[in-house]
């Protein structure tokens, strides 16, 4: 696979991490390296050290770094037209929406800038649908899963079924209840209990695979029954595909692994390969937005949409989904071998495509962050998915050789940590 030429950056700006911390709010637990450039599945820091990137901007750099298709698309677009108001039509937004609709179960698309915004749009669409179509006079309720993650805005952090993200942000947005993931009995009981009171369940918002919650795939039977419950009751089924969409799981959309279609689903991270974009898709049956009911200044601008279209067309043209499936199976095989070699350390390997996790046993003092830090020292970038799960989300173009190399570094890292 060809890649763009990377020119060296020899400009000394006097930047350092202390300067950064002086001016940037302390909202992230950053690792003490400064990334300067990238190419393919590799990154380099300001000291010239090379890293194999199995974080990909947290499942975002779909085509890796410096992919020629993305470079060409954004270079041409910035020279032509990068932004105008949504008061006007733009070809780029229409073409991206058309591609998504033709390659999904959706009929309509709304564009925004991030996953949180896409989920906010879905929440608003559900509430408007509940009030105008279902005619709920009382408060509509959205059920979400415990250990889920839906964003950092006030509504999406409320939807997120993890109290640690909600701490100190009360009062939270009303209208959400939480149930265990992959537990159909809990869903049925929640619907019955809520519908007997003053509130009604309007939607179920759920991830086909929980990413931040520990890389936990959805159970096939659970989701089939979930779809039937929604069909029987009129409840909307909403999938958060911010992390699982755009080929990450080996299918274009994560829910395709489950054999069912949602009424609404969202996407963001991988959609434009690292250029900020978000999208909320829905079927025409629940397309109740009208002019003035929702909007986004930057959403769907020509620059972001040209990037998104380049990413999606490249996935299709270069048969990248086949690579995701093959490399994902290769990675899981490697991780299982490591788990077998260290049965006192690891509990389980799980995932779809190129979103995978290896879980550390609860009684082991070692944490995912311990492994991430040591692997970084050894030239491999990984991300935790909670304190006991190590997450692997490389670019979708990752090679067999890079999978082998990452596995070797991981095994060396584990050996050094327990020696």
HUHU-V165572 format. One record per pair of residues at least 12 apart in sequence whose C-alpha atoms are under 7 Angstrom apart, sorted by sequence separation. I is the first residue (numbers start at 0). GAP is how many residues later the second one is. If there is no record, write none. Layout:
i->I gap->GAP
i->I gap->GAP
This chain:
i->32 gap->12
i->33 gap->12
i->40 gap->12
i->96 gap->12
i->147 gap->12
i->148 gap->12
i->266 gap->12
i->346 gap->12
i->126 gap->13
i->147 gap->13
i->240 gap->13
i->265 gap->13
i->266 gap->13
i->335 gap->13
i->345 gap->13
i->346 gap->13
i->146 gap->14
i->147 gap->14
i->157 gap->14
i->265 gap->14
i->334 gap->14
i->345 gap->14
i->346 gap->14
i->143 gap->15
i->145 gap->15
i->146 gap->15
i->157 gap->15
i->264 gap->15
i->265 gap->15
i->344 gap->15
i->345 gap->15
i->368 gap->15
i->144 gap->16
i->145 gap->16
i->264 gap->16
i->344 gap->16
i->367 gap->16
i->143 gap->17
i->158 gap->17
i->160 gap->17
i->263 gap->17
i->264 gap->17
i->331 gap->17
i->153 gap->18
i->154 gap->18
i->263 gap->18
i->368 gap->18
i->153 gap->19
i->262 gap->19
i->263 gap->19
i->344 gap->19
i->367 gap->19
i->262 gap->20
i->366 gap->20
i->367 gap->20
i->366 gap->21
i->367 gap->21
i->244 gap->22
i->276 gap->22
i->367 gap->22
i->40 gap->23
i->238 gap->23
i->39 gap->24
i->40 gap->24
i->237 gap->24
i->240 gap->24
i->241 gap->24
i->245 gap->24
i->39 gap->25
i->236 gap->25
i->237 gap->25
i->238 gap->25
i->239 gap->25
i->240 gap->25
i->241 gap->25
i->245 gap->25
i->327 gap->25
i->38 gap->26
i->39 gap->26
i->236 gap->26
i->237 gap->26
i->238 gap->26
i->239 gap->26
i->240 gap->26
i->241 gap->26
i->242 gap->26
i->327 gap->26
i->379 gap->26
i->37 gap->27
i->38 gap->27
i->39 gap->27
i->235 gap->27
i->236 gap->27
i->237 gap->27
i->238 gap->27
i->241 gap->27
i->276 gap->27
i->37 gap->28
i->275 gap->28
i->324 gap->28
i->359 gap->28
i->274 gap->29
i->323 gap->29
i->358 gap->29
i->359 gap->29
i->379 gap->29
i->323 gap->30
i->358 gap->30
i->118 gap->31
i->207 gap->31
i->357 gap->31
i->358 gap->31
i->377 gap->31
i->145 gap->32
i->202 gap->32
i->203 gap->32
i->204 gap->32
i->205 gap->32
i->206 gap->32
i->210 gap->32
i->271 gap->32
i->274 gap->32
i->356 gap->32
i->357 gap->32
i->141 gap->33
i->142 gap->33
i->143 gap->33
i->144 gap->33
i->145 gap->33
i->201 gap->33
i->202 gap->33
i->203 gap->33
i->204 gap->33
i->205 gap->33
i->206 gap->33
i->356 gap->33
i->357 gap->33
i->115 gap->34
i->140 gap->34
i->141 gap->34
i->142 gap->34
i->143 gap->34
i->144 gap->34
i->145 gap->34
i->200 gap->34
i->201 gap->34
i->202 gap->34
i->203 gap->34
i->204 gap->34
i->205 gap->34
i->206 gap->34
i->356 gap->34
i->374 gap->34
i->115 gap->35
i->119 gap->35
i->139 gap->35
i->140 gap->35
i->141 gap->35
i->142 gap->35
i->143 gap->35
i->144 gap->35
i->145 gap->35
i->202 gap->35
i->204 gap->35
i->208 gap->35
i->222 gap->35
i->271 gap->35
i->355 gap->35
i->356 gap->35
i->374 gap->35
i->114 gap->36
i->115 gap->36
i->119 gap->36
i->138 gap->36
i->144 gap->36
i->181 gap->36
i->223 gap->36
i->271 gap->36
i->355 gap->36
i->2 gap->37
i->115 gap->37
i->118 gap->37
i->181 gap->37
i->270 gap->37
i->354 gap->37
i->355 gap->37
i->183 gap->38
i->219 gap->38
i->272 gap->38
i->354 gap->38
i->374 gap->38
i->182 gap->39
i->271 gap->39
i->353 gap->39
i->373 gap->39
i->115 gap->40
i->181 gap->40
i->353 gap->40
i->207 gap->46
i->207 gap->47
i->140 gap->58
i->139 gap->59
i->140 gap->59
i->141 gap->59
i->137 gap->60
i->138 gap->60
i->139 gap->60
i->140 gap->60
i->141 gap->60
i->142 gap->60
i->143 gap->60
i->137 gap->61
i->138 gap->61
i->139 gap->61
i->140 gap->61
i->141 gap->61
i->142 gap->61
i->143 gap->61
i->144 gap->61
i->3 gap->62
i->139 gap->62
i->140 gap->62
i->141 gap->62
i->142 gap->62
i->143 gap->62
i->147 gap->62
i->2 gap->63
i->3 gap->63
i->141 gap->63
i->148 gap->63
i->2 gap->64
i->3 gap->64
i->147 gap->64
i->148 gap->64
i->2 gap->65
i->147 gap->65
i->146 gap->66
i->250 gap->70
i->249 gap->71
i->129 gap->72
i->323 gap->72
i->330 gap->72
i->326 gap->73
i->333 gap->73
i->337 gap->73
i->246 gap->74
i->249 gap->74
i->322 gap->74
i->249 gap->75
i->125 gap->76
i->319 gap->76
i->125 gap->77
i->319 gap->77
i->249 gap->102
i->248 gap->103
i->249 gap->103
i->248 gap->104
i->247 gap->105
i->248 gap->105
i->247 gap->106
i->248 gap->106
i->247 gap->107
i->114 gap->127
i->216 gap->134
i->214 gap->135
i->215 gap->135
i->214 gap->136
i->214 gap->141
i->214 gap->142
i->118 gap->147
i->117 gap->148
i->247 gap->148
i->117 gap->149
i->114 gap->152
i->114 gap->153
i->113 gap->154
i->114 gap->154
i->104 gap->156
i->128 gap->157
i->121 gap->158
i->120 gap->159
i->128 gap->159
i->117 gap->160
i->127 gap->160
i->116 gap->161
i->117 gap->161
i->113 gap->162
i->117 gap->162
i->112 gap->163
i->113 gap->163
i->114 gap->163
i->124 gap->163
i->112 gap->164
i->113 gap->164
i->124 gap->164
i->111 gap->165
i->112 gap->165
i->111 gap->166
i->110 gap->167
i->111 gap->167
i->110 gap->168
i->109 gap->169
i->110 gap->169
i->108 gap->170
i->109 gap->170
i->214 gap->170
i->108 gap->171
i->109 gap->171
i->213 gap->171
i->108 gap->172
i->212 gap->172
i->213 gap->172
i->107 gap->173
i->108 gap->173
i->211 gap->173
i->212 gap->173
i->107 gap->174
i->210 gap->174
i->211 gap->174
i->105 gap->175
i->106 gap->175
i->107 gap->175
i->213 gap->175
i->105 gap->176
i->106 gap->176
i->107 gap->176
i->105 gap->177
i->106 gap->177
i->58 gap->184
i->111 gap->184
i->112 gap->185
i->111 gap->186
i->112 gap->186
i->111 gap->187
i->110 gap->188
i->111 gap->188
i->110 gap->189
i->92 gap->207
i->61 gap->208
i->92 gap->208
i->59 gap->209
i->60 gap->209
i->92 gap->209
i->95 gap->209
i->58 gap->210
i->59 gap->210
i->62 gap->210
i->91 gap->210
i->58 gap->211
i->61 gap->211
i->60 gap->212
i->84 gap->212
i->89 gap->212
i->92 gap->212
i->95 gap->212
i->59 gap->213
i->60 gap->213
i->91 gap->213
i->95 gap->213
i->59 gap->214
i->91 gap->214
i->83 gap->217
i->82 gap->218
i->81 gap->219
i->82 gap->219
i->81 gap->220
i->82 gap->220
i->80 gap->221
i->81 gap->221
i->77 gap->225
i->76 gap->226
i->73 gap->229
i->76 gap->229
i->73 gap->232
i->72 gap->233
i->73 gap->233
i->72 gap->234
i->69 gap->237
i->72 gap->237
i->69 gap->240
i->68 gap->241
i->69 gap->241
i->54 gap->326
i->51 gap->327
i->52 gap->327
i->53 gap->327
i->54 gap->327
i->50 gap->328
i->51 gap->328
i->52 gap->328
i->53 gap->328
i->54 gap->328
i->49 gap->329
i->50 gap->329
i->51 gap->329
i->50 gap->330
i->63 gap->331
i->62 gap->332
i->61 gap->333
i->62 gap->333
i->63 gap->333
i->58 gap->334
i->60 gap->334
i->61 gap->334
i->62 gap->334
i->57 gap->335
i->58 gap->335
i->54 gap->337
i->55 gap->337
i->53 gap->338
i->54 gap->338
i->55 gap->338
i->53 gap->339
i->54 gap->339
i->55 gap->339
i->53 gap->340
i->52 gap->341
i->40 gap->354
i->40 gap->357
